[in-house]
Amino acid sequence: MKKAILPLLALGVIAFTGCGKDDNNNVTPNNSAPLTGNWKLNSYAIDSNRDNVMQITEQRALESGEYGYLYATNQHITDSFGIGGARITLEYTYLLRNDSVFSSMMGETELQFVIQKLDATTLNILRPYSTGTEWYFYTRQ
């Protein structure tokens, strides 16, 4: 019986999850430019002392072989980076609420980052983690 109910529940969740008419991911209420486009990571900072303040000593330039790109359409983000030996690509549908970007999957949302600055050439974001905040500094490509 459980085997027959689970697929029906999954189908029900998918059927009732979607974008409403009020979802507009190109709106940037507190910034002067849309998020959509290609962004290249220039530098980043890790809040190593966990005071939620970025110290100049915590900021790092990308080293040889390190990279970061963020590509945003009106509905999807592809976030690729290679820092400190890790090579990761994240792809997700997103929701933009004020200056916070949430991933959206099967009706669940999760905070991905908060936009600190967004204009025609600059995207500065922060990612809150349990181990401390990380800041990322991009330029539009």
N, C-alpha and C positions, 0 to 999 in steps of 0.2 A: 504494500500500500504506500509506504514512504517513497519508493522508487517512482511511483506514478504521480505523486503530489509535487515532488521537488521540481521536475521540469515545468509543471504548470505554474508554480510559484515564480520560477525564474522568468518564464515568458510574461507573466503578469507584471513583474518589476520592470522588464524591458519595455513593455507596451506603455506603461504609465510614466516612464522616465523620458524626458526630452527637453528641448529648449522651448521656452515660452516666447510669446511675442515681445515681452519686455527684456529678453536677454539680448544685450548688445555689447559685445566684447571689444568694440572699437571706441567706446566712450572712455575718456580719461578725465574724470571730474576735477582732479587737483593737479593736472599736468597739462602741458601745452601741445602734445603730439600723440598720435595713436601708437599703441604698442606694436602693431603689425609691422613686419619687416624682418630684415636680417641684422643681427647684432653680433659683434665680435668682442670677446672678453679681453680687456687690457690688463687688469689687475684685480686682486681680491684681498680681503682681510679676514682674519679669524680672531674672534674675541677670546683670546687665550686666558685672560684673567676673569672672564665671565661678568664684567661690569656693565655690559650692554652699551658701552661707549667705544667707538673705534679710535684707538691710539695710532699715531703715525708709525710706531714701531711694529704694529700688527699688520700693516699693509705690505703686500708682496707683489712684485712684478712677476709676470709669467717667465719661467725659465725656458731654456732651449728644449724644444720637444713638447712643451705644454701648450694647450689650446682650450678655447671655449667658444662655442657658438650657440646662439639662441635664435630660432626662427619661429615667428608667430604669424599665423593667419588670423582671421576673425574668430575661428573656433578651436584651432589646434596649436600646440607648442611642441617643438622638437628642441630639446636642450642637450647638447653634446659637449663633453669636456674631457680633457685628459690632464689631470693635475696629480702630482706626487705618485706617479705610477698607475693610478686608477684611470681606466678608460670607460666612460659611461655615456649612454644615450638614453634619455627619457622622452617618451612621446605620450601626450595626453590631451584630451579635450579640456578646455579651461573655462572658468567663469571669472569675470572681472567684477569685483564688488568694491566700490570706492577705489582705493589703491592696492587692494589685496588680490592676488591671483591664486585661485583654487583649482586643483585638478578635479575633474568630475568623472566618476566611473560607477556605473550601476546604481545611480542615485546617491552615492556617497561623495562627499567633498572633503578635500584635505588641503590646508594652506600650503602653497608651494613657495611663494615669496611676496614681499611687500615692496611696492615701488616707492623709492625715496625721491628720485628725480627722473623725469621723462620729458625730453624736448626733441627737436628735430635731429639732433646728433648724439644725444647722451641718454643712456639708461643705467641708473644706479638702483640696485635692489638689495634687500636684506632677506636672509633666510634664517628664521628662528629655529634653533635646534635645542634639544635638552642639554647638549654639551656646550652651548654658547651660540652666539649670533655670528653669522658669516655675511660679509658684504661682497658684492660683485659689481664691477664697473665696466660697462660696455660702451662701444661706439657703433653708430648705425653704419652699415655697409652699403 
